[in-house]
Amino acid sequence: MNHSLLPCSDDGLRHDSAERYAMGRMSRGEGARYEEHLLMCPPCQEALAEFDAFVAAIRGAVGEFQPDPPPRAASASC
């Protein structure tokens, strides 16, 4: 496997790879290589889990702070 695409010793690039994979921004081949790599790399597994937890927390926070929809105006019927 080409570890230049998945530099496990570089936290920033490891997290970038996790983000790109989770957000669907890898090509099919790149994603397949990343999935294969994940099977054997605990640091990359952890980076992906951290990114997934971050996204879930943000989505939860956004959901908690969604404003109530404005009241609907009464429709006039003739």
Backbone atoms as SQL, in Angstrom:
CREATE TABLE atoms (id INTEGER PRIMARY KEY, chain TEXT, resi INTEGER, resn TEXT, atom TEXT, x REAL, y REAL, z REAL);
INSERT INTO atoms VALUES
  (1, 'A', 1, 'MET', 'N', 0.851, -1.188, 0.000),
  (2, 'A', 1, 'MET', 'CA', 0.000, 0.000, 0.000),
  (3, 'A', 1, 'MET', 'C', 0.886, 1.237, 0.000),
  (4, 'A', 2, 'ASN', 'N', 0.498, 2.224, -0.730),
  (5, 'A', 2, 'ASN', 'CA', 1.236, 3.473, -0.800),
  (6, 'A', 2, 'ASN', 'C', 0.884, 4.340, 0.395),
  (7, 'A', 3, 'HIS', 'N', 1.793, 4.408, 1.364),
  (8, 'A', 3, 'HIS', 'CA', 1.512, 5.182, 2.564),
  (9, 'A', 3, 'HIS', 'C', 1.684, 6.679, 2.350),
  (10, 'A', 4, 'SER', 'N', 2.129, 7.102, 1.181),
  (11, 'A', 4, 'SER', 'CA', 2.184, 8.538, 0.934),
  (12, 'A', 4, 'SER', 'C', 0.776, 9.124, 0.853),
  (13, 'A', 5, 'LEU', 'N', -0.204, 8.281, 0.496),
  (14, 'A', 5, 'LEU', 'CA', -1.584, 8.740, 0.476),
  (15, 'A', 5, 'LEU', 'C', -2.190, 8.743, 1.873),
  (16, 'A', 6, 'LEU', 'N', -1.651, 7.925, 2.765),
  (17, 'A', 6, 'LEU', 'CA', -2.177, 7.776, 4.115),
  (18, 'A', 6, 'LEU', 'C', -1.032, 7.905, 5.111),
  (19, 'A', 7, 'PRO', 'N', -0.508, 9.101, 5.284),
  (20, 'A', 7, 'PRO', 'CA', 0.650, 9.286, 6.159),
  (21, 'A', 7, 'PRO', 'C', 0.250, 9.208, 7.635),
  (22, 'A', 8, 'CYS', 'N', 0.289, 8.013, 8.165),
  (23, 'A', 8, 'CYS', 'CA', -0.203, 7.770, 9.513),
  (24, 'A', 8, 'CYS', 'C', 0.588, 8.495, 10.587),
  (25, 'A', 9, 'SER', 'N', 1.798, 8.872, 10.288),
  (26, 'A', 9, 'SER', 'CA', 2.605, 9.556, 11.298),
  (27, 'A', 9, 'SER', 'C', 2.320, 11.056, 11.352),
  (28, 'A', 10, 'ASP', 'N', 1.546, 11.582, 10.438),
  (29, 'A', 10, 'ASP', 'CA', 1.229, 13.008, 10.396),
  (30, 'A', 10, 'ASP', 'C', -0.233, 13.198, 10.790),
  (31, 'A', 11, 'ASP', 'N', -0.467, 13.715, 11.995),
  (32, 'A', 11, 'ASP', 'CA', -1.836, 13.869, 12.500),
  (33, 'A', 11, 'ASP', 'C', -2.722, 14.674, 11.558),
  (34, 'A', 12, 'GLY', 'N', -2.215, 15.780, 11.031),
  (35, 'A', 12, 'GLY', 'CA', -3.022, 16.633, 10.165),
  (36, 'A', 12, 'GLY', 'C', -3.467, 15.915, 8.909),
  (37, 'A', 13, 'LEU', 'N', -2.556, 15.216, 8.260),
  (38, 'A', 13, 'LEU', 'CA', -2.902, 14.502, 7.033),
  (39, 'A', 13, 'LEU', 'C', -3.762, 13.282, 7.332),
  (40, 'A', 14, 'ARG', 'N', -3.527, 12.628, 8.468),
  (41, 'A', 14, 'ARG', 'CA', -4.358, 11.480, 8.850),
  (42, 'A', 14, 'ARG', 'C', -5.802, 11.928, 9.041),
  (43, 'A', 15, 'HIS', 'N', -5.990, 13.065, 9.722),
  (44, 'A', 15, 'HIS', 'CA', -7.340, 13.580, 9.947),
  (45, 'A', 15, 'HIS', 'C', -7.959, 14.090, 8.647),
  (46, 'A', 16, 'ASP', 'N', -7.153, 14.641, 7.764),
  (47, 'A', 16, 'ASP', 'CA', -7.659, 15.074, 6.461),
  (48, 'A', 16, 'ASP', 'C', -8.170, 13.877, 5.666),
  (49, 'A', 17, 'SER', 'N', -7.426, 12.765, 5.697),
  (50, 'A', 17, 'SER', 'CA', -7.871, 11.564, 4.993),
  (51, 'A', 17, 'SER', 'C', -9.178, 11.052, 5.574),
  (52, 'A', 18, 'ALA', 'N', -9.300, 11.059, 6.905),
  (53, 'A', 18, 'ALA', 'CA', -10.540, 10.610, 7.549),
  (54, 'A', 18, 'ALA', 'C', -11.704, 11.499, 7.123),
  (55, 'A', 19, 'GLU', 'N', -11.477, 12.803, 7.108),
  (56, 'A', 19, 'GLU', 'CA', -12.538, 13.737, 6.711),
  (57, 'A', 19, 'GLU', 'C', -12.946, 13.510, 5.263),
  (58, 'A', 20, 'ARG', 'N', -11.965, 13.414, 4.379),
  (59, 'A', 20, 'ARG', 'CA', -12.272, 13.217, 2.959),
  (60, 'A', 20, 'ARG', 'C', -13.045, 11.928, 2.734),
  (61, 'A', 21, 'TYR', 'N', -12.656, 10.856, 3.445),
  (62, 'A', 21, 'TYR', 'CA', -13.357, 9.581, 3.306),
  (63, 'A', 21, 'TYR', 'C', -14.793, 9.697, 3.818),
  (64, 'A', 22, 'ALA', 'N', -14.952, 10.223, 5.021),
  (65, 'A', 22, 'ALA', 'CA', -16.279, 10.310, 5.645),
  (66, 'A', 22, 'ALA', 'C', -17.222, 11.202, 4.851),
  (67, 'A', 23, 'MET', 'N', -16.695, 12.215, 4.213),
  (68, 'A', 23, 'MET', 'CA', -17.531, 13.148, 3.463),
  (69, 'A', 23, 'MET', 'C', -17.698, 12.730, 1.996),
  (70, 'A', 24, 'GLY', 'N', -17.149, 11.572, 1.632),
  (71, 'A', 24, 'GLY', 'CA', -17.307, 11.072, 0.268),
  (72, 'A', 24, 'GLY', 'C', -16.512, 11.836, -0.761),
  (73, 'A', 25, 'ARG', 'N', -15.373, 12.390, -0.367),
  (74, 'A', 25, 'ARG', 'CA', -14.564, 13.185, -1.291),
  (75, 'A', 25, 'ARG', 'C', -13.342, 12.436, -1.799),
  (76, 'A', 26, 'MET', 'N', -13.377, 11.107, -1.722),
  (77, 'A', 26, 'MET', 'CA', -12.303, 10.291, -2.293),
  (78, 'A', 26, 'MET', 'C', -12.859, 9.601, -3.526),
  (79, 'A', 27, 'SER', 'N', -11.982, 9.352, -4.478),
  (80, 'A', 27, 'SER', 'CA', -12.395, 8.557, -5.635),
  (81, 'A', 27, 'SER', 'C', -12.706, 7.142, -5.158),
  (82, 'A', 28, 'ARG', 'N', -13.368, 6.385, -5.992),
  (83, 'A', 28, 'ARG', 'CA', -13.710, 5.010, -5.622),
  (84, 'A', 28, 'ARG', 'C', -12.447, 4.213, -5.275),
  (85, 'A', 29, 'GLY', 'N', -11.421, 4.326, -6.086),
  (86, 'A', 29, 'GLY', 'CA', -10.169, 3.604, -5.840),
  (87, 'A', 29, 'GLY', 'C', -9.473, 4.070, -4.574),
  (88, 'A', 30, 'GLU', 'N', -9.440, 5.371, -4.395),
  (89, 'A', 30, 'GLU', 'CA', -8.818, 5.933, -3.195),
  (90, 'A', 30, 'GLU', 'C', -9.574, 5.472, -1.940),
  (91, 'A', 31, 'GLY', 'N', -10.899, 5.487, -2.013),
  (92, 'A', 31, 'GLY', 'CA', -11.711, 5.033, -0.884),
  (93, 'A', 31, 'GLY', 'C', -11.478, 3.566, -0.582),
  (94, 'A', 32, 'ALA', 'N', -11.358, 2.748, -1.613),
  (95, 'A', 32, 'ALA', 'CA', -11.108, 1.318, -1.414),
  (96, 'A', 32, 'ALA', 'C', -9.757, 1.100, -0.748),
  (97, 'A', 33, 'ARG', 'N', -8.736, 1.840, -1.179),
  (98, 'A', 33, 'ARG', 'CA', -7.415, 1.722, -0.555),
  (99, 'A', 33, 'ARG', 'C', -7.468, 2.173, 0.900),
  (100, 'A', 34, 'TYR', 'N', -8.222, 3.245, 1.150),
  (101, 'A', 34, 'TYR', 'CA', -8.347, 3.748, 2.520),
  (102, 'A', 34, 'TYR', 'C', -9.054, 2.711, 3.398),
  (103, 'A', 35, 'GLU', 'N', -10.117, 2.094, 2.894),
  (104, 'A', 35, 'GLU', 'CA', -10.831, 1.071, 3.656),
  (105, 'A', 35, 'GLU', 'C', -9.920, -0.113, 3.967),
  (106, 'A', 36, 'GLU', 'N', -9.132, -0.526, 2.984),
  (107, 'A', 36, 'GLU', 'CA', -8.181, -1.621, 3.198),
  (108, 'A', 36, 'GLU', 'C', -7.173, -1.236, 4.281),
  (109, 'A', 37, 'HIS', 'N', -6.693, -0.022, 4.204),
  (110, 'A', 37, 'HIS', 'CA', -5.724, 0.472, 5.178),
  (111, 'A', 37, 'HIS', 'C', -6.342, 0.535, 6.581),
  (112, 'A', 38, 'LEU', 'N', -7.590, 0.950, 6.667),
  (113, 'A', 38, 'LEU', 'CA', -8.261, 1.060, 7.970),
  (114, 'A', 38, 'LEU', 'C', -8.290, -0.265, 8.717),
  (115, 'A', 39, 'LEU', 'N', -8.367, -1.361, 7.990),
  (116, 'A', 39, 'LEU', 'CA', -8.421, -2.676, 8.628),
  (117, 'A', 39, 'LEU', 'C', -7.195, -2.956, 9.481),
  (118, 'A', 40, 'MET', 'N', -6.074, -2.322, 9.153),
  (119, 'A', 40, 'MET', 'CA', -4.816, -2.626, 9.841),
  (120, 'A', 40, 'MET', 'C', -4.188, -1.440, 10.548),
  (121, 'A', 41, 'CYS', 'N', -4.868, -0.318, 10.624),
  (122, 'A', 41, 'CYS', 'CA', -4.224, 0.885, 11.161),
  (123, 'A', 41, 'CYS', 'C', -5.054, 1.522, 12.275),
  (124, 'A', 42, 'PRO', 'N', -4.769, 1.203, 13.528),
  (125, 'A', 42, 'PRO', 'CA', -5.510, 1.809, 14.645),
  (126, 'A', 42, 'PRO', 'C', -5.474, 3.342, 14.666),
  (127, 'A', 43, 'PRO', 'N', -4.347, 4.001, 14.352),
  (128, 'A', 43, 'PRO', 'CA', -4.380, 5.474, 14.364),
  (129, 'A', 43, 'PRO', 'C', -5.375, 6.053, 13.354),
  (130, 'A', 44, 'CYS', 'N', -5.486, 5.442, 12.179),
  (131, 'A', 44, 'CYS', 'CA', -6.442, 5.939, 11.189),
  (132, 'A', 44, 'CYS', 'C', -7.874, 5.584, 11.582),
  (133, 'A', 45, 'GLN', 'N', -8.069, 4.422, 12.207),
  (134, 'A', 45, 'GLN', 'CA', -9.387, 4.062, 12.726),
  (135, 'A', 45, 'GLN', 'C', -9.831, 5.092, 13.769),
  (136, 'A', 46, 'GLU', 'N', -8.912, 5.472, 14.636),
  (137, 'A', 46, 'GLU', 'CA', -9.222, 6.466, 15.670),
  (138, 'A', 46, 'GLU', 'C', -9.539, 7.824, 15.048),
  (139, 'A', 47, 'ALA', 'N', -8.768, 8.219, 14.042),
  (140, 'A', 47, 'ALA', 'CA', -9.018, 9.506, 13.381),
  (141, 'A', 47, 'ALA', 'C', -10.402, 9.527, 12.750),
  (142, 'A', 48, 'LEU', 'N', -10.803, 8.426, 12.120),
  (143, 'A', 48, 'LEU', 'CA', -12.123, 8.357, 11.496),
  (144, 'A', 48, 'LEU', 'C', -13.222, 8.389, 12.564),
  (145, 'A', 49, 'ALA', 'N', -13.015, 7.665, 13.655),
  (146, 'A', 49, 'ALA', 'CA', -14.000, 7.674, 14.747),
  (147, 'A', 49, 'ALA', 'C', -14.136, 9.070, 15.346),
  (148, 'A', 50, 'GLU', 'N', -13.021, 9.777, 15.508),
  (149, 'A', 50, 'GLU', 'CA', -13.059, 11.145, 16.040),
  (150, 'A', 50, 'GLU', 'C', -13.819, 12.068, 15.101),
  (151, 'A', 51, 'PHE', 'N', -13.585, 11.933, 13.800),
  (152, 'A', 51, 'PHE', 'CA', -14.283, 12.787, 12.845),
  (153, 'A', 51, 'PHE', 'C', -15.773, 12.489, 12.862),
  (154, 'A', 52, 'ASP', 'N', -16.130, 11.200, 12.890),
  (155, 'A', 52, 'ASP', 'CA', -17.546, 10.828, 12.938),
  (156, 'A', 52, 'ASP', 'C', -18.218, 11.376, 14.195),
  (157, 'A', 53, 'ALA', 'N', -17.517, 11.321, 15.337),
  (158, 'A', 53, 'ALA', 'CA', -18.071, 11.853, 16.590),
  (159, 'A', 53, 'ALA', 'C', -18.239, 13.374, 16.506),
  (160, 'A', 54, 'PHE', 'N', -17.282, 14.046, 15.888),
  (161, 'A', 54, 'PHE', 'CA', -17.354, 15.494, 15.719),
  (162, 'A', 54, 'PHE', 'C', -18.566, 15.880, 14.871),
  (163, 'A', 55, 'VAL', 'N', -18.746, 15.179, 13.755),
  (164, 'A', 55, 'VAL', 'CA', -19.880, 15.471, 12.873),
  (165, 'A', 55, 'VAL', 'C', -21.195, 15.221, 13.605),
  (166, 'A', 56, 'ALA', 'N', -21.271, 14.122, 14.353),
  (167, 'A', 56, 'ALA', 'CA', -22.490, 13.818, 15.098),
  (168, 'A', 56, 'ALA', 'C', -22.773, 14.900, 16.139),
  (169, 'A', 57, 'ALA', 'N', -21.738, 15.390, 16.815),
  (170, 'A', 57, 'ALA', 'CA', -21.918, 16.444, 17.815),
  (171, 'A', 57, 'ALA', 'C', -22.401, 17.739, 17.167),
  (172, 'A', 58, 'ILE', 'N', -21.834, 18.087, 16.033),
  (173, 'A', 58, 'ILE', 'CA', -22.248, 19.308, 15.333),
  (174, 'A', 58, 'ILE', 'C', -23.697, 19.176, 14.867),
  (175, 'A', 59, 'ARG', 'N', -24.030, 18.029, 14.294),
  (176, 'A', 59, 'ARG', 'CA', -25.414, 17.838, 13.839),
  (177, 'A', 59, 'ARG', 'C', -26.382, 17.896, 15.006),
  (178, 'A', 60, 'GLY', 'N', -25.998, 17.326, 16.152),
  (179, 'A', 60, 'GLY', 'CA', -26.846, 17.385, 17.332),
  (180, 'A', 60, 'GLY', 'C', -27.012, 18.805, 17.825),
  (181, 'A', 61, 'ALA', 'N', -25.915, 19.560, 17.830),
  (182, 'A', 61, 'ALA', 'CA', -25.985, 20.944, 18.293),
  (183, 'A', 61, 'ALA', 'C', -26.841, 21.790, 17.364),
  (184, 'A', 62, 'VAL', 'N', -26.701, 21.583, 16.093),
  (185, 'A', 62, 'VAL', 'CA', -27.501, 22.345, 15.130),
  (186, 'A', 62, 'VAL', 'C', -28.979, 22.002, 15.309),
  (187, 'A', 63, 'GLY', 'N', -29.266, 20.734, 15.512),
  (188, 'A', 63, 'GLY', 'CA', -30.647, 20.311, 15.712),
  (189, 'A', 63, 'GLY', 'C', -31.252, 20.913, 16.962),
  (190, 'A', 64, 'GLU', 'N', -30.462, 21.070, 18.022),
  (191, 'A', 64, 'GLU', 'CA', -30.954, 21.646, 19.269),
  (192, 'A', 64, 'GLU', 'C', -31.273, 23.123, 19.125),
  (193, 'A', 65, 'PHE', 'N', -30.593, 23.793, 18.214),
  (194, 'A', 65, 'PHE', 'CA', -30.746, 25.240, 18.090),
  (195, 'A', 65, 'PHE', 'C', -31.508, 25.658, 16.847),
  (196, 'A', 66, 'GLN', 'N', -32.235, 24.755, 16.269),
  (197, 'A', 66, 'GLN', 'CA', -33.052, 25.112, 15.120),
  (198, 'A', 66, 'GLN', 'C', -34.181, 26.017, 15.603),
  (199, 'A', 67, 'PRO', 'N', -34.345, 27.143, 14.983),
  (200, 'A', 67, 'PRO', 'CA', -35.439, 28.016, 15.401),
  (201, 'A', 67, 'PRO', 'C', -36.784, 27.386, 15.063),
  (202, 'A', 68, 'ASP', 'N', -37.771, 27.733, 15.852),
  (203, 'A', 68, 'ASP', 'CA', -39.124, 27.270, 15.535),
  (204, 'A', 68, 'ASP', 'C', -39.567, 27.936, 14.246),
  (205, 'A', 69, 'PRO', 'N', -40.283, 27.196, 13.421),
  (206, 'A', 69, 'PRO', 'CA', -40.754, 27.822, 12.172),
  (207, 'A', 69, 'PRO', 'C', -41.713, 28.959, 12.488),
  (208, 'A', 70, 'PRO', 'N', -41.729, 29.968, 11.638),
  (209, 'A', 70, 'PRO', 'CA', -42.646, 31.084, 11.884),
  (210, 'A', 70, 'PRO', 'C', -44.092, 30.595, 11.785),
  (211, 'A', 71, 'PRO', 'N', -44.983, 31.223, 12.541),
  (212, 'A', 71, 'PRO', 'CA', -46.383, 30.801, 12.463),
  (213, 'A', 71, 'PRO', 'C', -46.925, 31.051, 11.069),
  (214, 'A', 72, 'ARG', 'N', -47.791, 30.187, 10.639),
  (215, 'A', 72, 'ARG', 'CA', -48.382, 30.355, 9.308),
  (216, 'A', 72, 'ARG', 'C', -49.515, 31.368, 9.401),
  (217, 'A', 73, 'ALA', 'N', -49.573, 32.165, 8.394),
  (218, 'A', 73, 'ALA', 'CA', -50.668, 33.124, 8.319),
  (219, 'A', 73, 'ALA', 'C', -51.956, 32.372, 8.018),
  (220, 'A', 74, 'ALA', 'N', -53.019, 32.809, 8.607),
  (221, 'A', 74, 'ALA', 'CA', -54.320, 32.179, 8.343),
  (222, 'A', 74, 'ALA', 'C', -54.656, 32.405, 6.871),
  (223, 'A', 75, 'SER', 'N', -55.042, 31.335, 6.207),
  (224, 'A', 75, 'SER', 'CA', -55.361, 31.487, 4.790),
  (225, 'A', 75, 'SER', 'C', -56.797, 32.010, 4.670),
  (226, 'A', 76, 'ALA', 'N', -56.939, 32.880, 3.741),
  (227, 'A', 76, 'ALA', 'CA', -58.266, 33.465, 3.487),
  (228, 'A', 76, 'ALA', 'C', -59.010, 32.531, 2.542),
  (229, 'A', 77, 'SER', 'N', -60.188, 32.132, 2.910),
  (230, 'A', 77, 'SER', 'CA', -60.982, 31.290, 2.012),
  (231, 'A', 77, 'SER', 'C', -62.286, 32.022, 1.727),
  (232, 'A', 78, 'CYS', 'N', -62.696, 31.946, 0.534),
  (233, 'A', 78, 'CYS', 'CA', -63.913, 32.623, 0.121),
  (234, 'A', 78, 'CYS', 'C', -65.029, 31.667, -0.066);
